[in-house]
Amino acid sequence: MILYTCAAQKHGATAPVVKHPCGLAAKALDDAGLTYEVRVVGGFKHVPFSRRGKRQEIIELTGQAVVPVLVTDDDSIITGSRAIVAWAQSQPAVQSAS
């Protein structure tokens, strides 16, 4: 699996007031025990033109430039932290080897 994030990557899921969407998505995947690769895309949400040319892969996958985006092992594409969290929580628990 691949989780596309901004430069915050896994940070910000436990911030006291405003939780960071990329961090929330990563935390949900971690909590579910899922294995994934993080790919950082450039640019910032509130800085005009900062994303220009830096999120082409995301645009080609989803038609938009907003992260987080998860590409699952079966090539399903899930956009947005809420949808990624819901998907991660719906996955069967990972069995630990005894």
LOMAR-563930 format. One record per atom (N, C-alpha, C, CB): atom name; residue number from 1; x, y, z. Coordinates in steps of 0.02 Angstrom, whole numbers. Glycine has a CB too. Layout:
REM LOMAR-563930
name resi X Y Z
CA NUM X Y Z
...
REM end
This chain:
REM LOMAR-563930
name resi X Y Z
N 1 42 -59 0
CA 1 0 0 0
C 1 44 62 0
CB 1 -48 0 60
N 2 17 115 -26
CA 2 52 179 -28
C 2 7 232 1
CB 2 74 197 -101
N 3 32 268 50
CA 3 -3 326 78
C 3 33 389 55
CB 3 -7 322 156
N 4 -1 428 14
CA 4 27 492 -9
C 4 9 545 43
CB 4 0 512 -80
N 5 59 583 65
CA 5 48 634 116
C 5 85 698 96
CB 5 72 610 185
N 6 72 750 134
CA 6 111 811 128
C 6 175 801 169
CB 6 70 874 153
N 7 212 853 178
CA 7 276 849 215
C 7 266 829 289
CB 7 312 915 211
N 8 206 837 315
CA 8 193 818 385
C 8 198 743 396
CB 8 125 842 406
N 9 189 704 344
CA 9 192 631 346
C 9 147 603 400
CB 9 263 609 356
N 10 176 574 453
CA 10 137 542 506
C 10 124 588 565
CB 10 173 480 529
N 11 146 649 562
CA 11 141 694 619
C 11 72 728 623
CB 11 195 748 615
N 12 53 747 682
CA 12 -6 788 693
C 12 -69 751 711
CB 12 -18 827 634
N 13 -68 686 715
CA 13 -128 648 732
C 13 -150 659 804
CB 13 -117 574 719
N 14 -103 677 846
CA 14 -119 685 917
C 14 -115 758 939
CB 14 -73 643 960
N 15 -115 803 892
CA 15 -114 875 910
C 15 -173 890 955
CB 15 -115 920 846
N 16 -165 936 1002
CA 16 -218 948 1051
C 16 -282 977 1023
CB 16 -193 994 1104
N 17 -279 1019 973
CA 17 -340 1052 949
C 17 -358 1030 878
CB 17 -332 1127 951
N 18 -316 1045 831
CA 18 -330 1029 761
C 18 -284 971 740
CB 18 -319 1091 714
N 19 -316 915 723
CA 19 -278 856 702
C 19 -260 863 628
CB 19 -319 791 714
N 20 -199 841 610
CA 20 -177 845 541
C 20 -203 785 502
CB 20 -100 849 536
N 21 -236 796 444
CA 21 -266 741 406
C 21 -217 686 386
CB 21 -297 769 344
N 22 -157 704 365
CA 22 -108 652 345
C 22 -88 610 405
CB 22 -46 685 313
N 23 -78 642 462
CA 23 -61 605 523
C 23 -118 560 546
CB 23 -44 653 578
N 24 -180 583 540
CA 24 -237 542 559
C 24 -241 479 516
CB 24 -302 582 553
N 25 -230 487 451
CA 25 -233 430 406
C 25 -178 380 423
CB 25 -226 453 332
N 26 -117 404 434
CA 26 -61 360 450
C 26 -73 325 517
CB 26 4 400 453
N 27 -99 360 566
CA 27 -112 330 632
C 27 -163 274 626
CB 27 -136 383 682
N 28 -215 285 586
CA 28 -266 233 577
C 28 -237 170 546
CB 28 -324 260 534
N 29 -193 180 496
CA 29 -161 122 464
C 29 -115 87 514
CB 29 -120 145 402
N 30 -78 126 554
CA 30 -34 97 604
C 30 -75 59 657
CB 30 8 152 638
N 31 -129 90 680
CA 31 -171 58 731
C 31 -201 -7 706
CB 31 -227 106 752
N 32 -214 -11 641
CA 32 -242 -72 611
C 32 -188 -124 598
CB 32 -278 -56 546
N 33 -124 -106 609
CA 33 -69 -152 598
C 33 -53 -164 525
CB 33 -84 -217 631
N 34 -71 -116 483
CA 34 -61 -123 411
C 34 8 -98 391
CB 34 -115 -86 372
N 35 37 -129 341
CA 35 102 -109 315
C 35 92 -66 253
CB 35 146 -172 298
N 36 127 -10 250
CA 36 119 36 194
C 36 182 78 186
CB 36 58 82 205
N 37 188 107 128
CA 37 243 152 112
C 37 216 223 113
CB 37 276 134 42
N 38 253 270 140
CA 38 234 341 138
C 38 270 374 81
CB 38 250 377 206
N 39 232 408 39
CA 39 262 449 -15
C 39 240 521 -4
CB 39 241 423 -86
N 40 289 564 4
CA 40 276 635 16
C 40 270 671 -51
CB 40 332 667 59
N 41 218 711 -58
CA 41 210 753 -117
C 41 222 825 -96
CB 41 139 745 -149
N 42 246 866 -141
CA 42 265 935 -125
C 42 207 982 -123
CB 42 315 959 -175
N 43 222 1041 -99
CA 43 173 1095 -96
C 43 134 1096 -31
CB 43 125 1088 -154
N 44 101 1153 -21
CA 44 63 1164 40
C 44 -7 1188 23
CB 44 99 1214 86
N 45 -55 1168 63
CA 45 -126 1182 50
C 45 -141 1257 45
CB 45 -169 1151 103
N 46 -113 1296 90
CA 46 -131 1367 94
C 46 -78 1415 64
CB 46 -143 1386 165
N 47 -33 1388 24
CA 47 17 1430 -8
C 47 5 1428 -84
CB 47 91 1405 10
N 48 -20 1483 -111
CA 48 -36 1483 -182
C 48 22 1461 -226
CB 48 -59 1552 -203
N 49 7 1420 -274
CA 49 53 1395 -325
C 49 108 1349 -298
CB 49 86 1453 -359
N 50 109 1334 -234
CA 50 163 1292 -206
C 50 157 1219 -229
CB 50 162 1295 -130
N 51 97 1199 -249
CA 51 87 1129 -271
C 51 98 1120 -345
CB 51 17 1106 -252
N 52 106 1175 -382
CA 52 111 1171 -454
C 52 166 1123 -476
CB 52 123 1241 -484
N 53 148 1071 -513
CA 53 195 1023 -539
C 53 221 973 -488
CB 53 251 1058 -568
N 54 200 978 -426
CA 54 227 935 -373
C 54 179 879 -353
CB 54 244 976 -313
N 55 118 881 -378
CA 55 69 831 -358
C 55 37 798 -420
CB 55 14 862 -315
N 56 75 795 -474
CA 56 48 768 -536
C 56 25 696 -528
CB 56 99 773 -591
N 57 63 656 -490
CA 57 44 586 -480
C 57 -23 581 -445
CB 57 99 549 -440
N 58 -35 623 -395
CA 58 -99 624 -359
C 58 -155 645 -406
CB 58 -95 671 -298
N 59 -142 695 -446
CA 59 -193 719 -493
C 59 -211 665 -543
CB 59 -169 782 -530
N 60 -161 629 -568
CA 60 -174 574 -615
C 60 -213 518 -582
CB 60 -108 547 -643
N 61 -201 504 -518
CA 61 -236 451 -483
C 61 -308 470 -465
CB 61 -199 433 -420
N 62 -318 533 -445
CA 62 -382 551 -414
C 62 -419 608 -449
CB 62 -371 570 -344
N 63 -385 646 -491
CA 63 -417 703 -522
C 63 -415 766 -479
CB 63 -488 687 -538
N 64 -382 762 -422
CA 64 -376 820 -377
C 64 -307 817 -345
CB 64 -433 820 -322
N 65 -288 870 -309
CA 65 -220 876 -284
C 65 -215 873 -208
CB 65 -189 939 -308
N 66 -267 851 -174
CA 66 -269 852 -101
C 66 -247 785 -73
CB 66 -340 870 -76
N 67 -206 786 -20
CA 67 -185 726 15
C 67 -215 727 85
CB 67 -107 720 19
N 68 -223 671 118
CA 68 -194 606 104
C 68 -234 567 52
CB 68 -190 566 167
N 69 -197 522 18
CA 69 -226 475 -30
C 69 -194 407 -16
CB 69 -214 498 -105
N 70 -236 356 -13
CA 70 -211 288 -2
C 70 -225 247 -64
CB 70 -244 256 60
N 71 -173 212 -87
CA 71 -181 163 -140
C 71 -171 95 -107
CB 71 -129 174 -200
N 72 -224 55 -106
CA 72 -222 -9 -71
C 72 -186 -62 -113
CB 72 -293 -33 -54
N 73 -176 -119 -84
CA 73 -141 -174 -119
C 73 -179 -198 -180
CB 73 -130 -232 -72
N 74 -246 -188 -180
CA 74 -285 -208 -239
C 74 -297 -150 -287
CB 74 -352 -238 -217
N 75 -256 -97 -278
CA 75 -258 -36 -320
C 75 -321 6 -313
CB 75 -250 -56 -391
N 76 -358 -5 -259
CA 76 -413 41 -243
C 76 -384 107 -219
CB 76 -462 10 -189
N 77 -418 161 -233
CA 77 -393 227 -213
C 77 -443 257 -164
CB 77 -383 274 -275
N 78 -417 276 -106
CA 78 -459 306 -54
C 78 -431 375 -39
CB 78 -459 261 12
N 79 -474 425 -44
CA 79 -452 495 -33
C 79 -482 524 30
CB 79 -472 538 -93
N 80 -442 562 64
CA 80 -465 597 124
C 80 -454 557 187
CB 80 -537 615 117
N 81 -438 592 241
CA 81 -422 558 303
C 81 -482 520 332
CB 81 -397 607 354
N 82 -541 548 328
CA 82 -600 513 356
C 82 -612 447 321
CB 82 -663 557 350
N 83 -608 447 255
CA 83 -619 385 217
C 83 -563 335 230
CB 83 -623 400 142
N 84 -501 358 237
CA 84 -445 313 250
C 84 -452 284 320
CB 84 -378 350 243
N 85 -470 324 369
CA 85 -480 299 437
C 85 -535 247 438
CB 85 -497 358 486
N 86 -591 261 406
CA 86 -647 213 404
C 86 -626 148 371
CB 86 -708 243 367
N 87 -589 154 316
CA 87 -566 94 281
C 87 -519 53 326
CB 87 -530 113 215
N 88 -471 86 358
CA 88 -423 51 401
C 88 -459 16 458
CB 88 -371 101 429
N 89 -509 49 487
CA 89 -546 19 543
C 89 -588 -40 521
CB 89 -590 72 576
N 90 -604 -44 457
CA 90 -646 -99 431
C 90 -604 -160 412
CB 90 -686 -76 371
N 91 -539 -154 414
CA 91 -496 -210 394
C 91 -491 -261 450
CB 91 -425 -184 375
N 92 -487 -325 431
CA 92 -480 -377 483
C 92 -416 -366 523
CB 92 -478 -448 450
N 93 -419 -383 586
CA 93 -361 -375 630
C 93 -304 -418 604
CB 93 -378 -395 703
N 94 -244 -390 607
CA 94 -184 -427 586
C 94 -168 -478 640
CB 94 -123 -379 573
N 95 -160 -541 619
CA 95 -145 -595 666
C 95 -70 -594 681
CB 95 -166 -664 638
N 96 -51 -595 744
CA 96 20 -598 761
C 96 41 -671 763
CB 96 34 -563 829
N 97 102 -683 741
CA 97 129 -751 741
C 97 147 -771 812
CB 97 190 -757 694
N 98 127 -830 833
CA 98 142 -853 901
C 98 195 -907 900
CB 98 80 -880 936
REM end
